[in-house]
Amino acid sequence: IVARRPQCPVQYHTIRFDYVSLDDEAKEQVEPERRPYVYPACGHVHAFNTGLKGRPCPMCRTPGPFTELKLEWVPSICTEEPLAVFNPCGHLIGLEAAEFWSSVRLPDNAPPNAKFRPVCCFCSKALKRNQPYCRVSWET
């Protein structure tokens, strides 16, 4: 991802991915306009801009949340290149792992009222039923 040097298609500057290996205090030092954000419904990656929050994607007009791209990486969950993002939480994951985890139905509550649905393997947030993940698309 870093080698590709993705750019924000709205603000036309390079998005920084190197801050994810830093501790929380160092992450706060990185300006928000350089952090990667994503529309999980369509997969378009942008840099943060307050004007994009609560609006549809400026590239394709797909409605959905605008959330920070989460780059938590667990080799036991995902072994391939991260090319997909979970909808709606924004966790980056490989395509095979996204397909697998979106097909695993887990309970979201204790029995007898439990609903079985796919959840994000990183944060346990329920995935969208009609589109649990989307392929990531960034400008280089």
N, C-alpha and C positions, 0 to 999 in steps of 0.2 A: 504494500500500500504506500509506504513512505517513498519508495523508489519511483513511483508513478508521479509524484508531486501533483496531487489533484488540486484543482482550482475551484473556487466558488463561482458558479455560473451567474450569480446575481451581482456580487461585489468584485469579481475578477481578481482575487488575490489567492495565494496559496494557502490551503488548509493545513494546519499542523496536526500531525499524528504522533509526534515524539513525546508529548506531555503525558501520555498514558502510563509510561514507565516511572513517572515521578511520584513522590509522595503527595498527600492531599494539600499540604502547605505550598509546595512548588506548583501544583496544578492551578492554584488560585492566582499565581503570578502570570500565567499565560492569559493574554487578553481574550475575552469571550468571542470576539469577531474572527479569531483564527481557529477556534475549536470546531470539529466536525459535528454537524447536526444532520438529521435525516428525516425524510417523510417515509415512515415505514409502509404506508399503503402503496407507494409507487417505487421506492428505493432511491430517489434522487437525493444526493448528498450536497449540502450547502454549508456555508459558514453561518454562525449565529447572527441574526439580525432581528431586532425587536419588531420590525414591520412584517416579518414572516410568521410570527407566532399567531396562531388562531386563524390562519388563512390557508387556502389550498396551495398546493405546490405551484410555484411560478413557472416551472418548466412544462408541466402537463395538465395543470388545473385539477388534479386528483385531490379530493378533500381527505383530510385525516390529520392526525397529530404531527407536530413538529418537535422532535425529541433529540436529545444529545445521542450521538452514535456511541454506543457502549462497546469498548474493546476488551472485554474480559476474555481471556484465552485459557482454556483448560484442555491440554492435549488428550486427555482420556475421553473427552466429549467430542472433540473435533480435530481431525488429523489433516484435513485438506485446507487449501487456501480459502480464506473467508470471502465469500461472494454473495451472501444473502444476509438479510436482516429480518429479525422476528417482528411481526406486526401485532401489537402496538408498542412494545417496550423499547425497541431499537437496539437490541443486542446483535452484534455481528457474528456470523457463524458460516461454516461451509455449507454448500448446497446439499450434499448427502446427509449431513447431520441435521440440517433444517427439515428435510423431508422425513427423516426418521422421527425426530422429536415432535413434529406436527402430526404424526400418526399415532403417537402413544397417548392414550386417554388415561388421565390421572384424576383422582377425586379432588375436588376443590373444597370439600367440607366433610365433616364426620358423618358416618352413616346414622340414620337411615335417609337423610336428606341430601346425600352427596350427589353431585352432578359430575359425571365423568367427561372431561374435555382435555384437549392438548394444552400444555402450559410451557412457558419458557424454561429451559433447563438451567438457566442462570439465576433468574429472579422469581420463578414460579408464578408469573403473571399469566392469566388466561389469554390464549392467542385468539385472534379473530377466526371465526368459523369458516367464512368464505375465502379468506386469503391469510393463512397463518404466517406466511413469510413471503418475502419479495426479493428478487435479485437486485443487488446494489448497483447503482449507476452513478459514476462521478466523471466530471470533466477533467481531462489531463492536457 
